[in-house]
Amino acid sequence: MDILFLLVPLSVLLALGVLGLLAWAVWSGQFEDVDSESQRILQEPPQG
């Protein structure tokens, strides 16, 4: 039972950290243009 006093706050902190990283990724524009990357891989590489 005593371990719950440690595990519950740690899991809440971990969940808040994951939500914070997701919010940062959304607000910084990481998910703005997901279609162009899927099209870029189908194009031929430049010859050089």
C-alpha positions in Angstrom: 0.0 0.0 0.0 2.9 2.4 0.7 4.2 2.0 -2.8 1.0 3.7 -4.1 2.1 6.9 -2.5 5.2 6.8 -4.8 3.7 5.3 -7.9 0.6 7.5 -8.2 2.4 10.8 -8.2 5.1 9.4 -10.5 2.5 8.2 -13.0 0.7 11.6 -12.9 4.0 13.4 -13.5 4.8 11.1 -16.4 1.3 11.6 -17.9 1.7 15.4 -17.6 5.1 15.2 -19.3 3.8 13.2 -22.2 0.9 15.7 -22.6 3.3 18.6 -22.4 5.5 17.1 -25.2 2.4 16.4 -27.3 1.2 20.0 -26.8 4.7 21.3 -27.7 4.7 19.2 -30.9 1.3 20.4 -31.9 1.9 24.1 -31.2 5.3 24.2 -32.8 3.9 23.0 -36.1 5.2 19.4 -36.2 1.9 18.2 -37.6 1.1 21.0 -40.1 2.1 19.3 -43.3 2.0 15.5 -43.1 1.0 14.9 -46.7 4.2 16.4 -48.3 6.5 14.0 -46.5 4.6 11.0 -47.7 4.8 12.3 -51.3 8.5 13.2 -51.0 9.6 9.6 -50.5 7.9 8.6 -53.7 9.9 11.1 -55.8 13.2 10.2 -57.4 16.3 11.4 -55.7 18.3 14.1 -57.6 21.1 12.8 -59.7 24.4 14.2 -58.8 
